[in-house]
Structure formats: structure tokens, C-alpha cells
Amino acid sequence: MGNRLNRLDIENLKELYDVIVVGGGHAGIEAALAPARIGLKTLMICGSFERIGNMPCNPSVGGPAKGILVREIDALGGQMAKTADKTALQVKMLNLSKGPAVWAMRVQSDKLEYASYMQKICSEQENLDIYISLVDSLIVKDNIIKGVKLEDGLSIFSKTVILTTGTYLSSCIMWGNHSEPAGPDGEDTNYGLSKSLRDLGFELLRLKTGTPPRIYTDTIDFSQAVLEEGTNLPLTFSYDTDPSEMLPFEKQVPCYLIWTNAATHKVIWDHMNESSMYSGLVTGAGPRYCPSIETKLERFRDKERHQIFLEPESLSLNETYIQGFSTSMPHEVQEEMIKTLPGFENAKIAKYAYAIEYDAINPMQLYPTLESKLVEGLYFGGQVNGTSGYEEAAAQGIIAGINASCKIRGIDPIILKRDEAYIGVLIDDLVTKGVIDPYRMLTSRAEYRLLLRHDNADQRCTEYGRRVGLIKDDRYNKFINKIELIRLEKERLEHLRITPKKEINEYLETINSPILKDGISAKDLMKRPEVHYSDIVKMCNLENPLVYPNSDQIDIEIKYQGYIDKAYKEAKRVLKLETVAIPADINYDEIPNLASEAREKLKQVRPFTIAQANRISGVNPADISILLVYLESRRKK
């Protein structure tokens, strides 16, 4: 069992920790649970036990691309998916009218239950201790991490440290012309770590995000809104969750959709210069893909209205989250804005919106393992790396936790490739391209998104989780059995002959599919867009058919086989460049004829492979050719 430690426990500590995790948000939880579950002595240090697993912004998990991140975290052996399943108020599969490359699950979470469940998991986890304090500085000797020093002067030593400080570094919250030093939900901010990182040579960025107002639910007239229900399918985030354990569809809590209008826009335009964003108070770069309502009006002047989703926060709270209405207007202006929305004529604000500005590091100072290039044994994960979103944070957290563990155990780290996982795309983008505003995972960022689907995250990531010890025997055997089940069913479909019998053709006509004139295998018939696995089951009275979600995976793999094979072929071509390693001790100043910008970027990023070098902005094909020639000449010496 884990322990809640007090100061006396820490002072009497005789053994080093293997891993210290600073922060208890979504990144910190995964970063701490991973090494603890592997068997390493781990300490989580956070400012408040009650804030472990807190959802300071939207009360949901998943969404486009983000939902696939959650599935990958689960396939690696992480916790987020399981907790999201246990505390879901509504479950939805997005983009079902589009291709499977963009299908993504999203759950509306009970934010109080989510945090409470995470606190229980962390406090009961063997090998994981929790200490409530703020870290003031890092203890570093000869560019190697040794531990952390707390604000009360206490020092704790460890072999590795993972910083998952979220938006708490030198943070301040703002509305109107008001600014005060605080983290999300008014929590204490942390100035000491920012200074410590600067003193160690880290480049810090100033970023900004925000949150919308919360409204007392019983003051909203939902009759003027469009009902948004979940998806009536046995959906789960975790491969371990039994669908019967999810909240039944008929008991799920609805969301609603409304739109802003001319009156809303008039109030905003009339007070635009009073917003923290436009008064000059905010200096940090805001999120491009989740902007404030003021920014939406400024950026999309031709749009007459903007979508607003009304989302329940918790069954224990009389509060509704106003998704898409983030603002940093003065409180009195927020009151005016809210009253203009349909059904909000009598609405009362439970919590006012605010913007938050904070320090983050330049992620180009990290290796793809998320270990710092400046201090050995120091890892970073989550919003401190310049990302936005719970899912992006948790994904980095589990990779940082795994790789810190790998370092201690002397085994190869996990570096997921861009054709293997959205996590691989996320981390590669961060460490290779850097950020200028908070990074959000999008399907458009993944060039192999048809390979990185919701349905096959286990096939892509489970072996990695198994290798590091997070996927245990029972889970792994279940995975192997599933793969074999799908293989055998595809084999059966390939050998199942369907002939142009009267009843077969009559069925095909009912689904608007051309009748058969010759025999065809069931697998080839399924390549028709309108023919699905369920149709084959009905036409042929198949015994022991697969059920959802395995039945959907059969459909996808057969229908899109040509596109999938093409994507694999392209990924394999690029993989050849991934195998061309660049020595860690390479001196780019010695390579003649490199463009000056390329030389500068290569020295900054220090790419591991030619493929990574090829993805750096400012490094062109000619520079890659020169680099390849240099590496070959060096190899022959």
C-alpha cells in the first residue's frame, strides 16, 4: 500500500527514492503510477491531496484524436481510461459518419467522482508515497538530478525526477483588468521552480489558457437547447472494462447545444477592450484550437453565431459547464454575456470565467524519451511541456514514468514512432518542432492516422506495455486471444463462399447492393461499402459470430485493407530513415556545406535519427543529403 507521508516520515527517510514526481494532475498520476506498478520506490509531491486528478477545465475525457490517446495510455498499462469508464456520465463515439481514421470516443465525466477515484487509486498503490508540499528548487550536481528541495527547506533525494507541474509555474489568473498570482481554481502558484529551471539554463515560455463560467443548472431553460445524447453502443475506453460496468445508455446524462447570437456578440464587441486578452494584461500565447469567445469573434468576424455546449459537471453539483464560452471579461460583463444566450435569461453564475498565464519549458530541450538534455535524470510531462488538455498530459506522463523507470533499470527506453501511436506524434512534434502556443492533439497532425485508429490501440501499444512490466499476464493473454480470434474469423470469411442464391440476392437488394451473378468469398463481398460483417452473419447464418467491438475491427480491416497496406508501405519507407542513427557526439559545426539555419536547428534539437532530422522545420532535403554523406564518411573511418 502507498503512504500519505508527513514531515517526520520524510526527515527519517533513509533510502533514496527511485522516482520523484512533482505534481498530481493527469500527467503526474500516470508518471507516478507507472514506476510504482513496475516495482520502483516512488514519491508524488503535490500541493493538495484533494486536487489529485482535478479537472479544472472541461469535465470530460477524450474527443477527436484525444480519445485515441486515452486508448493508447490504457494499452500501455495506464490509468486514465479505467477511471474515465468508472466515472462517465455520458459516452459518445464521435465522427461515426466519417471514416474510421477519425472515430474517437469521448465521455462526459463526473469531475468530483473522477478526482475521488484517482485519489483512491494513488493512495492505495503499492510503492507509491504521497507528500503534500510545494517544491522550491531542484538539487543538481554535475548536471545530474539528485532530488528536490521543498519550500519549507526540506530536501528529498531521488535517482530521477519528473516535473508535471501543469499550469502552476509562476501562474496568475486574470479577468478584466484584475490579476492575481494563483493556479487553476485559486490554488497556490509556484515561483521557485521557475527560477530554479532558469538558473539551470532552461528556456521558459509564457503561455495562456482559460476557462468558461459555470452556471447553476436549475437556472437554465434547456427547452431552448438542442438535446445531445450519447451513443447507444457498448463503448469503453479501457480494454479491461466490461461494457456491463458502464452507466447504462438510458441512465446517461444528456448534454445540450446552443449558439451565440447578435446580442451576445454586441456585448462582447462593446467591452472588447476590457477583456484581459485585449487590454494588454495577458502576455502569453493562447491556445489556437480552443480560443476564448473574444478571440473567436476577432478571428471569425464573418460568423453570425458560435456553438456552445452545455455539459454537466457532476451529479453532486448543481453546475453546468459552458463549453466554448471561455472568456477573461470582467465579472459584470460576463453577467451580461450570459443573459443573451438562449435559455439563459434567468441564469446565475456559479463560478466566473478567467484566463490563466503560466511558465512552460521549450520542449525542444527534451529528448524523445522526455528526459531533459540539460540535466540527466530529469524528465518533464504534461502542460509544462507546452501542451493543452488532460489527455495530452496523461500521455506524456506515462511515457516519462516508463522511461525514468527504464533508465533506473538499465533497459532501453520507449520511443513510440509516428506510425505506431498518436503519443509518438505528440512527443515527436514537441521535441522536434517545439511550440509557439499550447499544443493540442489533432487527427490532422498524424500522417498515418488510418493506422492509428481507436479500435487497434491495443495492437499498437500492448507489446510496449508488456515489455516494461505494466501489462500483466492475464491482460496480455486476453489480448493474444483477441488477436487470434480476429485472425481466425478473417480466415473463415476468406474461405466462406457465397453463391448467387435467391435469398442471398434478395437480401443484397434490401441493402441496395448489386446482386451476385457469380460466387464470391465473404471477405471480398465485405469490400463493398454497403456490405458489413453483420450482413454476412445474417446472410450466411454464421455460428459464433464476433460481437462489438471485434466485429467492427473485422469490418475496418477488410474494407480498408488496400488503404491500410498503402499506409504501412509508406511508413516502412520512412522507417528506413528511422534506423539511420545520428551519433550523440556529432559536431554539426564540423559538417561542411550545411545551411546555417539547418546547422542551428540540428544543434538545438540534437535528433536521434535521420528521420527525426528530416522533420525539423528549417532542415531541407539538401541538408539531409549532406548529413547522410557525412555520416557515411564517418562510418568508413
C-alpha positions as CSV (number, residue, x, y, z in Angstrom):
1,M,0.0,0.0,0.0
2,G,1.1,3.6,-0.6
3,N,1.5,6.0,2.3
4,R,0.5,9.6,3.0
5,L,3.7,10.9,4.4
6,N,4.2,13.7,7.0
7,R,7.4,15.8,7.6
8,L,8.7,13.4,10.2
9,D,8.4,10.5,7.8
10,I,10.5,12.4,5.2
11,E,13.1,13.5,7.7
12,N,13.6,9.9,8.8
13,L,13.8,8.6,5.3
14,K,17.0,6.5,5.0
15,E,16.6,5.3,1.4
16,L,16.7,7.1,-1.9
17,Y,13.5,7.2,-3.9
18,D,13.8,5.8,-7.4
19,V,11.4,8.4,-8.9
20,I,10.0,11.7,-7.5
21,V,7.0,13.1,-9.4
22,V,6.3,16.7,-8.8
23,G,2.5,17.3,-9.4
24,G,-0.7,15.3,-9.0
25,G,-2.6,16.2,-12.2
26,H,-3.3,14.0,-15.1
27,A,0.4,13.8,-16.1
28,G,1.6,13.4,-12.5
29,I,-0.8,10.5,-11.8
30,E,0.4,8.4,-14.8
31,A,4.0,9.4,-14.2
32,A,3.8,8.2,-10.6
33,L,1.7,5.0,-11.1
34,A,3.9,3.6,-13.9
35,P,7.1,3.2,-11.9
36,A,5.3,2.3,-8.8
37,R,3.5,-0.5,-10.6
38,I,6.7,-1.7,-12.1
39,G,8.1,-2.0,-8.5
40,L,10.1,1.1,-8.1
41,K,10.0,3.3,-4.9
42,T,8.1,6.4,-6.0
43,L,7.1,9.6,-4.4
44,M,4.4,12.0,-5.6
45,I,4.7,15.6,-4.2
46,C,1.7,17.8,-4.8
47,G,0.2,20.9,-3.2
48,S,-3.1,19.4,-2.2
49,F,-4.3,15.8,-1.9
50,E,-7.8,16.9,-2.8
51,R,-6.5,18.2,-6.1
52,I,-5.1,14.9,-7.3
53,G,-7.0,14.1,-10.6
54,N,-8.7,17.5,-10.5
55,M,-10.5,18.7,-13.7
56,P,-10.0,22.4,-13.5
57,C,-11.4,22.9,-17.0
58,N,-13.8,20.8,-19.1
59,P,-15.4,17.9,-17.3
60,S,-14.7,15.3,-20.0
61,V,-12.2,12.8,-21.3
62,G,-11.5,12.1,-24.9
63,G,-12.7,13.7,-28.2
64,P,-11.2,13.8,-31.7
65,A,-7.6,12.3,-31.6
66,K,-7.6,12.8,-27.8
67,G,-9.8,9.7,-27.3
68,I,-7.3,7.6,-29.2
69,L,-4.5,8.9,-26.9
70,V,-6.6,7.6,-23.9
71,R,-6.9,4.2,-25.6
72,E,-3.1,4.2,-26.1
73,I,-2.4,5.1,-22.5
74,D,-4.6,2.2,-21.5
75,A,-2.9,-0.2,-23.9
76,L,0.5,0.8,-22.3
77,G,-0.9,0.0,-18.8
78,G,-2.0,3.4,-17.7
79,Q,-5.0,4.5,-15.5
80,M,-6.9,7.3,-17.3
81,A,-9.1,5.1,-19.4
82,K,-10.2,2.9,-16.4
83,T,-11.1,6.0,-14.3
84,A,-12.9,7.6,-17.2
85,D,-15.0,4.5,-17.7
86,K,-15.8,4.3,-13.9
87,T,-17.0,7.9,-13.6
88,A,-18.7,8.5,-17.0
89,L,-22.0,10.3,-17.1
90,Q,-22.3,10.0,-20.9
91,V,-20.5,8.0,-23.5
92,K,-20.2,9.0,-27.2
93,M,-18.4,7.9,-30.3
94,L,-17.6,10.9,-32.5
95,N,-17.4,11.1,-36.3
96,L,-19.2,7.9,-37.0
97,S,-20.5,9.3,-40.2
98,K,-16.9,9.7,-41.4
99,G,-14.1,7.1,-41.9
100,P,-12.6,5.1,-39.0
101,A,-9.4,7.1,-39.1
102,V,-11.2,9.9,-37.2
103,W,-13.6,7.9,-35.0
104,A,-12.9,8.9,-31.4
105,M,-14.6,8.2,-28.1
106,R,-15.5,10.9,-25.6
107,V,-17.0,10.6,-22.1
108,Q,-18.7,13.3,-20.1
109,S,-17.1,12.8,-16.7
110,D,-18.4,13.3,-13.2
111,K,-15.5,15.6,-12.2
112,L,-15.8,15.0,-8.5
113,E,-16.0,11.3,-8.8
114,Y,-13.2,11.2,-11.3
115,A,-10.8,13.0,-8.9
116,S,-12.0,11.0,-5.9
117,Y,-11.4,7.7,-7.8
118,M,-7.9,8.8,-8.8
119,Q,-7.1,9.8,-5.2
120,K,-8.2,6.3,-4.1
121,I,-6.1,4.6,-6.8
122,C,-3.0,6.7,-5.9
123,S,-3.3,6.3,-2.1
124,E,-3.7,2.5,-2.4
125,Q,-1.0,2.0,-4.9
126,E,1.9,-0.2,-3.6
127,N,5.4,1.5,-3.8
128,L,3.8,5.0,-4.1
129,D,4.1,7.6,-1.3
130,I,2.4,10.9,-1.4
131,Y,3.7,14.1,0.3
132,I,1.8,17.4,0.4
133,S,4.1,20.3,-0.2
134,L,5.4,22.6,-2.9
135,V,8.8,22.1,-4.5
136,D,11.0,25.2,-4.4
137,S,14.1,24.0,-6.4
138,L,15.9,21.1,-8.0
139,I,19.0,19.6,-6.5
140,V,21.5,19.1,-9.3
141,K,25.2,18.1,-9.2
142,D,27.4,17.9,-12.2
143,N,24.3,18.2,-14.5
144,I,22.7,15.1,-12.9
145,I,19.5,15.3,-10.9
146,K,19.8,14.4,-7.2
147,G,16.5,15.4,-5.8
148,V,14.3,18.3,-4.8
149,K,14.2,21.0,-2.2
150,L,10.8,21.9,-0.7
151,E,9.5,25.4,0.1
152,D,9.9,24.6,3.8
153,G,13.6,23.9,3.3
154,L,13.4,20.1,3.4
155,S,15.4,18.1,0.8
156,I,14.4,14.8,-0.6
157,F,16.7,12.7,-2.8
158,S,16.0,10.5,-5.8
159,K,17.6,8.8,-8.7
160,T,15.2,10.5,-11.2
161,V,12.7,13.4,-11.0
162,I,9.7,14.0,-13.2
163,L,8.2,17.5,-13.4
164,T,4.5,17.5,-14.1
165,T,3.6,20.9,-12.8
166,G,0.9,21.8,-15.3
167,T,-0.1,25.4,-15.3
168,Y,1.2,26.2,-11.8
169,L,4.7,27.7,-12.6
170,S,4.6,31.4,-11.9
171,S,0.9,31.4,-12.8
172,C,-1.6,34.1,-12.5
173,I,-5.3,34.3,-13.1
174,M,-6.9,37.2,-14.8
175,W,-10.3,38.7,-15.6
176,G,-10.9,42.2,-16.8
177,N,-8.1,44.4,-15.5
178,H,-7.6,42.2,-12.4
179,S,-4.7,39.9,-12.0
180,E,-3.7,37.7,-9.0
181,P,-1.0,35.1,-8.5
182,A,-2.8,31.7,-8.4
183,G,-3.1,28.4,-10.2
184,P,-6.3,26.8,-11.5
185,D,-9.3,27.1,-9.1
186,G,-7.3,29.6,-7.0
187,E,-4.6,27.1,-5.9
188,D,-1.1,28.3,-4.9
189,T,1.3,29.1,-7.6
190,N,5.0,28.1,-7.7
191,Y,7.7,30.7,-8.3
192,G,10.7,28.8,-7.0
193,L,10.7,26.1,-9.7
194,S,10.6,28.7,-12.5
195,K,13.7,30.3,-11.1
196,S,15.4,27.0,-10.5
197,L,14.8,26.0,-14.1
198,R,16.1,29.3,-15.4
199,D,19.2,29.0,-13.3
200,L,19.9,25.6,-14.8
201,G,19.7,27.1,-18.3
202,F,16.2,26.1,-19.4
203,E,14.4,28.4,-21.8
204,L,10.9,29.2,-20.4
205,L,7.9,30.2,-22.5
206,R,4.9,32.2,-21.3
207,L,1.6,30.6,-22.3
208,K,-2.0,31.3,-21.6
209,T,-5.2,29.3,-21.4
210,G,-8.6,29.9,-19.9
211,T,-11.9,28.5,-18.7
212,P,-15.6,29.4,-19.2
213,P,-18.1,30.3,-16.5
214,R,-20.1,27.6,-14.7
215,I,-23.8,28.2,-14.4
216,Y,-26.3,26.9,-11.7
217,T,-28.1,24.2,-13.7
218,D,-31.5,24.9,-12.2
219,T,-31.4,28.4,-13.6
220,I,-31.1,27.3,-17.3
221,D,-34.1,26.7,-19.5
222,F,-33.0,23.6,-21.5
223,S,-36.1,23.7,-23.6
224,Q,-34.4,26.2,-25.9
225,A,-31.4,24.0,-26.4
226,V,-30.8,21.0,-28.8
227,L,-30.5,17.7,-27.0
228,E,-27.1,15.9,-27.4
229,E,-27.3,12.3,-26.4
230,G,-24.6,9.7,-26.2
231,T,-24.1,6.7,-28.5
232,N,-26.0,3.5,-27.7
233,L,-23.2,1.1,-28.2
234,P,-21.2,-1.0,-25.7
235,L,-18.3,1.5,-25.7
236,T,-15.4,1.5,-23.2
237,F,-12.1,3.4,-23.1
238,S,-10.3,0.6,-21.3
239,Y,-9.7,-2.8,-22.8
240,D,-10.2,-4.1,-19.3
241,T,-13.6,-2.6,-18.7
242,D,-16.6,-4.8,-19.2
243,P,-19.3,-2.8,-21.0
244,S,-21.9,-4.0,-18.4
245,E,-19.9,-1.9,-15.8
246,M,-20.6,1.3,-17.7
247,L,-23.6,3.6,-16.9
248,P,-26.5,2.2,-19.0
249,F,-27.4,4.3,-22.0
250,E,-30.9,5.0,-20.7
251,K,-29.4,6.4,-17.4
252,Q,-26.7,8.6,-19.1
253,V,-26.9,12.3,-18.5
254,P,-27.6,14.4,-21.7
255,C,-25.6,17.4,-22.9
256,Y,-27.1,20.3,-24.9
257,L,-26.2,22.6,-27.8
258,I,-27.0,26.3,-28.2
259,W,-25.5,29.1,-30.2
260,T,-24.4,32.6,-29.5
261,N,-26.3,35.4,-31.3
262,A,-26.2,39.0,-32.4
263,A,-26.9,40.2,-28.9
264,T,-24.1,38.1,-27.4
265,H,-21.7,39.5,-30.0
266,K,-22.7,43.1,-29.4
267,V,-22.0,42.8,-25.6
268,I,-18.6,41.3,-26.4
269,W,-17.6,43.9,-29.0
270,D,-18.8,46.7,-26.8
271,H,-16.5,45.6,-24.0
272,M,-13.6,44.0,-26.0
273,N,-11.0,46.4,-24.6
274,E,-12.0,45.3,-21.1
275,S,-11.0,41.7,-21.7
276,S,-7.7,40.7,-20.2
277,M,-6.8,39.2,-23.6
278,Y,-7.2,42.6,-25.4
279,S,-6.4,45.1,-22.6
280,G,-2.7,44.2,-22.7
281,L,-2.8,42.3,-19.4
282,V,-2.2,38.9,-21.0
283,T,1.3,38.5,-22.4
284,G,1.4,34.7,-23.0
285,A,0.4,32.9,-26.2
286,G,-3.1,31.5,-26.0
287,P,-4.4,28.1,-27.4
288,R,-5.0,28.3,-31.2
289,Y,-7.6,25.5,-31.2
290,C,-9.5,26.3,-28.1
291,P,-9.7,30.1,-28.1
292,S,-11.7,32.4,-25.9
293,I,-15.1,33.7,-27.2
294,E,-13.5,37.1,-27.7
295,T,-10.8,35.6,-29.9
296,K,-13.4,33.7,-31.9
297,L,-15.2,36.9,-32.7
298,E,-12.0,38.7,-33.6
299,R,-10.7,35.8,-35.8
300,F,-14.0,34.8,-37.4
301,R,-15.7,38.2,-38.0
302,D,-18.0,36.8,-40.7
303,K,-19.6,34.2,-38.5
304,E,-23.0,35.1,-37.2
305,R,-23.0,32.5,-34.4
306,H,-20.8,30.1,-32.5
307,Q,-21.6,26.7,-31.0
308,I,-21.9,26.4,-27.2
309,F,-22.2,23.0,-25.5
310,L,-23.9,22.7,-22.1
311,E,-22.2,19.9,-20.1
312,P,-23.0,18.6,-16.6
313,E,-20.1,18.8,-14.2
314,S,-21.2,16.2,-11.6
315,L,-24.3,14.5,-10.2
316,S,-23.3,16.1,-6.9
317,L,-23.1,19.6,-8.3
318,N,-25.8,22.0,-9.5
319,E,-23.4,23.4,-12.1
320,T,-23.2,23.3,-15.9
321,Y,-20.0,23.8,-17.9
322,I,-20.4,26.3,-20.8
323,Q,-18.1,24.7,-23.4
324,G,-16.9,27.1,-26.0
325,F,-17.5,30.3,-23.9
326,S,-14.1,30.8,-22.3
327,T,-13.5,34.4,-21.5
328,S,-11.5,36.9,-19.5
329,M,-14.1,39.6,-19.3
330,P,-14.8,41.5,-16.1
331,H,-17.4,39.7,-13.9
332,E,-20.2,42.2,-14.6
333,V,-19.6,41.8,-18.4
334,Q,-19.8,38.0,-18.0
335,E,-23.2,38.5,-16.4
336,E,-24.4,40.5,-19.5
337,M,-22.9,38.0,-21.9
338,I,-24.6,35.0,-20.2
339,K,-28.0,36.6,-20.2
340,T,-28.0,36.9,-24.0
341,L,-27.7,33.1,-24.6
342,P,-31.0,31.2,-25.4
343,G,-32.4,29.7,-22.2
344,F,-30.1,31.8,-20.0
345,E,-32.4,34.8,-19.4
346,N,-32.6,33.9,-15.7
347,A,-29.2,32.1,-15.4
348,K,-27.0,32.7,-12.4
349,I,-23.2,32.2,-12.5
350,A,-21.8,29.8,-10.0
351,K,-18.1,30.4,-11.0
352,Y,-16.8,33.2,-13.1
353,A,-14.5,32.6,-16.1
354,Y,-10.9,33.6,-16.0
355,A,-7.7,33.4,-18.1
356,I,-4.6,31.8,-16.7
357,E,-1.0,32.6,-17.7
358,Y,1.9,30.4,-16.7
359,D,5.5,29.3,-17.4
360,A,6.3,26.3,-19.6
361,I,9.6,24.9,-20.9
362,N,10.7,24.9,-24.5
363,P,10.1,21.2,-25.2
364,M,12.9,21.2,-27.8
365,Q,15.2,20.9,-24.7
366,L,13.9,17.3,-24.3
367,Y,14.9,14.0,-25.9
368,P,12.1,11.9,-27.3
369,T,12.2,10.0,-24.1
370,L,11.1,13.2,-22.3
371,E,14.4,13.3,-20.4
372,S,16.0,16.8,-20.3
373,K,19.0,17.4,-22.4
374,L,20.4,19.8,-19.8
375,V,20.1,17.7,-16.6
376,E,20.4,13.9,-16.7
377,G,17.7,12.0,-14.9
378,L,15.2,15.0,-15.1
379,Y,12.0,14.3,-17.0
380,F,9.1,16.5,-18.0
381,G,5.5,15.7,-18.8
382,G,2.2,17.5,-19.4
383,Q,1.3,21.1,-19.8
384,V,4.7,22.2,-18.5
385,N,5.9,21.0,-22.0
386,G,3.6,23.4,-23.7
387,T,0.6,21.2,-24.4
388,S,-3.1,21.7,-23.5
389,G,-5.6,19.0,-22.4
390,Y,-5.8,16.3,-19.9
391,E,-5.2,13.5,-22.4
392,E,-2.0,15.0,-23.9
393,A,-0.8,15.5,-20.3
394,A,-1.5,11.9,-19.3
395,A,0.1,10.5,-22.4
396,Q,3.3,12.4,-21.7
397,G,3.1,11.4,-18.0
398,I,3.0,7.7,-18.7
399,I,5.9,7.9,-21.2
400,A,8.0,10.0,-18.7
401,G,7.2,7.5,-15.9
402,I,8.1,4.5,-18.1
403,N,11.3,6.0,-19.4
404,A,12.5,7.1,-15.9
405,S,11.9,3.5,-14.8
406,C,13.8,2.2,-17.9
407,K,16.8,4.4,-17.0
408,I,16.9,3.2,-13.4
409,R,16.6,-0.5,-14.6
410,G,19.2,-0.1,-17.3
411,I,16.9,-1.1,-20.2
412,D,16.1,0.6,-23.5
413,P,13.6,3.4,-23.2
414,I,10.2,3.5,-25.0
415,I,10.1,5.8,-28.0
416,L,6.8,5.4,-30.0
417,K,7.1,6.1,-33.7
418,R,4.7,8.3,-35.6
419,D,3.2,5.3,-37.4
420,E,2.7,3.5,-34.0
421,A,0.8,5.9,-31.8
422,Y,-0.7,9.4,-31.5
423,I,1.6,9.5,-28.4
424,G,4.5,9.2,-30.8
425,V,3.2,12.0,-33.0
426,L,2.6,14.2,-29.9
427,I,6.1,13.8,-28.4
428,D,7.9,13.9,-31.8
429,D,6.1,17.2,-32.6
430,L,7.0,18.7,-29.2
431,V,10.7,17.8,-29.2
432,T,11.4,18.3,-32.9
433,K,9.2,21.4,-33.7
434,G,8.6,23.0,-30.4
435,V,5.6,25.1,-29.6
436,I,4.5,28.7,-30.0
437,D,1.1,28.2,-28.3
438,P,-0.4,25.4,-26.3
439,Y,-0.2,22.2,-28.4
440,R,-3.4,20.3,-28.9
441,M,-3.5,16.8,-30.5
442,L,-5.4,16.8,-33.8
443,T,-6.0,14.0,-36.3
444,S,-4.5,16.2,-39.0
445,R,-1.2,16.1,-37.2
446,A,-0.8,12.4,-37.9
447,E,0.2,11.4,-41.4
448,Y,-0.6,7.7,-40.7
449,R,-4.0,8.3,-39.0
450,L,-5.6,5.3,-40.8
451,L,-3.1,3.1,-38.9
452,L,-3.6,5.0,-35.6
453,R,-7.3,4.1,-35.0
454,H,-9.5,3.8,-31.9
455,D,-10.0,0.1,-32.5
456,N,-6.4,-1.1,-32.8
457,A,-4.6,0.8,-30.0
458,D,-4.0,-2.4,-28.2
459,Q,-2.4,-4.0,-31.2
460,R,-0.1,-1.0,-31.5
461,C,0.9,-0.4,-27.8
462,T,0.3,-3.5,-25.7
463,E,3.7,-5.1,-26.5
464,Y,5.4,-2.0,-25.2
465,G,3.5,-2.1,-22.0
466,R,4.3,-5.8,-21.7
467,R,8.0,-5.2,-22.2
468,V,8.3,-2.7,-19.4
469,G,6.1,-4.7,-17.0
470,L,2.9,-2.7,-16.9
471,I,0.8,-5.3,-18.8
472,K,0.5,-8.4,-16.6
473,D,-0.1,-12.0,-17.7
474,D,-3.9,-12.0,-17.5
475,R,-4.3,-8.8,-19.5
476,Y,-1.7,-10.0,-22.1
477,N,-3.3,-13.4,-22.5
478,K,-6.7,-11.7,-23.1
479,F,-5.0,-9.5,-25.8
480,I,-3.4,-12.5,-27.5
481,N,-6.7,-14.4,-27.5
482,K,-8.5,-11.4,-29.1
483,I,-5.9,-11.2,-31.9
484,E,-6.2,-14.9,-32.6
485,L,-10.0,-14.7,-32.6
486,I,-9.9,-11.9,-35.3
487,R,-7.3,-13.8,-37.3
488,L,-9.4,-16.9,-37.4
489,E,-12.6,-15.0,-38.3
490,K,-10.8,-13.3,-41.2
491,E,-9.6,-16.7,-42.4
492,R,-13.2,-18.1,-42.2
493,L,-14.5,-15.2,-44.2
494,E,-11.8,-15.7,-46.8
495,H,-12.8,-19.3,-47.3
496,L,-16.6,-18.8,-47.0
497,R,-18.1,-19.0,-50.5
498,I,-21.3,-17.0,-51.1
499,T,-23.2,-18.0,-54.3
500,P,-26.0,-16.2,-56.1
501,K,-28.9,-17.9,-54.4
502,K,-32.3,-16.3,-54.5
503,E,-32.3,-15.5,-50.7
504,I,-28.8,-14.0,-50.9
505,N,-29.7,-11.7,-53.8
506,E,-33.0,-10.7,-52.2
507,Y,-31.0,-9.7,-49.0
508,L,-28.5,-7.7,-51.1
509,E,-31.3,-5.8,-52.7
510,T,-32.6,-4.8,-49.3
511,I,-29.3,-3.1,-48.5
512,N,-29.1,-1.5,-52.0
513,S,-26.1,-3.7,-53.0
514,P,-25.8,-5.2,-56.6
515,I,-27.0,-8.8,-56.8
516,L,-24.5,-11.6,-57.3
517,K,-24.0,-13.3,-60.7
518,D,-21.1,-15.5,-59.7
519,G,-19.8,-16.9,-56.4
520,I,-17.6,-14.7,-54.2
521,S,-15.8,-15.0,-50.9
522,A,-17.5,-13.4,-47.9
523,K,-14.3,-11.4,-47.4
524,D,-14.4,-10.0,-50.9
525,L,-18.1,-9.2,-50.6
526,M,-17.4,-7.2,-47.5
527,K,-15.2,-4.9,-49.6
528,R,-18.4,-3.3,-50.9
529,P,-19.0,-0.1,-48.9
530,E,-22.6,-1.1,-48.1
531,V,-21.9,-4.7,-47.0
532,H,-20.9,-5.2,-43.4
533,Y,-19.8,-8.1,-41.2
534,S,-23.3,-8.1,-39.7
535,D,-24.8,-8.6,-43.1
536,I,-22.6,-11.6,-43.7
537,V,-23.7,-13.0,-40.3
538,K,-27.4,-12.7,-41.4
539,M,-27.0,-13.9,-44.9
540,C,-24.9,-17.0,-44.0
541,N,-26.4,-17.7,-40.5
542,L,-22.8,-17.7,-39.2
543,E,-22.3,-19.6,-36.0
544,N,-20.4,-18.0,-33.1
545,P,-20.0,-14.6,-34.8
546,L,-17.8,-11.9,-33.3
547,V,-19.5,-9.2,-31.3
548,Y,-18.8,-5.5,-31.0
549,P,-16.1,-4.1,-30.9
550,N,-14.2,-7.0,-32.6
551,S,-16.9,-7.2,-35.3
552,D,-16.2,-3.5,-36.1
553,Q,-12.5,-4.2,-36.3
554,I,-13.1,-7.0,-38.8
555,D,-15.2,-4.6,-40.9
556,I,-12.5,-1.9,-40.9
557,E,-9.5,-4.2,-41.6
558,I,-11.3,-5.8,-44.6
559,K,-12.9,-2.7,-46.1
560,Y,-9.8,-0.5,-45.8
561,Q,-7.2,-3.2,-46.4
562,G,-5.9,-1.5,-49.6
563,Y,-5.5,1.9,-47.9
564,I,-4.0,0.3,-44.8
565,D,-1.5,-1.6,-46.8
566,K,-0.5,1.6,-48.7
567,A,0.0,3.4,-45.4
568,Y,2.1,0.6,-44.0
569,K,4.2,0.7,-47.1
570,E,4.8,4.4,-46.8
571,A,5.6,4.0,-43.1
572,K,8.1,1.3,-43.8
573,R,9.8,3.5,-46.3
574,V,10.2,6.3,-43.7
575,L,11.2,3.7,-41.2
576,K,14.5,3.1,-43.1
577,L,15.4,6.7,-42.2
578,E,14.5,6.0,-38.6
579,T,17.1,3.2,-38.5
580,V,19.9,5.6,-39.6
581,A,21.1,6.8,-36.2
582,I,22.9,10.0,-35.6
583,P,25.7,9.7,-33.0
584,A,25.1,11.6,-29.8
585,D,28.6,13.2,-30.0
586,I,28.2,14.5,-33.5
587,N,29.6,18.1,-34.0
588,Y,27.4,19.8,-36.6
589,D,29.9,22.7,-36.8
590,E,32.3,20.2,-38.5
591,I,30.0,19.3,-41.3
592,P,30.8,21.4,-44.4
593,N,28.1,23.0,-46.6
594,L,25.2,22.7,-44.1
595,A,22.9,25.7,-44.4
596,S,23.3,28.0,-41.4
597,E,19.6,27.6,-40.3
598,A,19.9,23.8,-40.6
599,R,23.1,23.8,-38.5
600,E,21.4,25.9,-35.8
601,K,18.3,23.8,-35.7
602,L,20.2,20.5,-35.6
603,K,22.4,21.7,-32.8
604,Q,19.3,22.7,-30.8
605,V,17.2,19.6,-31.4
606,R,20.0,17.0,-31.4
607,P,17.9,14.5,-33.4
608,F,18.3,10.8,-32.7
609,T,17.8,9.7,-36.3
610,I,17.8,11.0,-39.9
611,A,14.0,10.7,-40.0
612,Q,13.7,13.0,-37.0
613,A,16.2,15.4,-38.5
614,N,14.1,15.4,-41.7
615,R,11.0,16.6,-39.7
616,I,12.8,19.7,-38.2
617,S,11.5,22.9,-39.6
618,G,14.3,24.7,-41.4
619,V,16.2,21.5,-42.3
620,N,15.7,20.9,-46.1
621,P,16.4,17.8,-48.2
622,A,19.7,19.1,-49.3
623,D,20.8,19.4,-45.7
624,I,19.7,15.8,-45.1
625,S,21.8,14.6,-48.1
626,I,24.8,16.4,-46.8
627,L,24.3,14.9,-43.4
628,L,23.9,11.4,-44.8
629,V,27.2,11.7,-46.8
630,Y,28.9,12.9,-43.7
631,L,27.6,10.0,-41.6
632,E,28.7,7.5,-44.2
633,S,32.2,9.0,-44.4
634,R,32.4,9.0,-40.6
635,R,31.4,5.3,-40.6
636,K,34.1,4.3,-43.0
637,K,36.9,5.9,-41.0
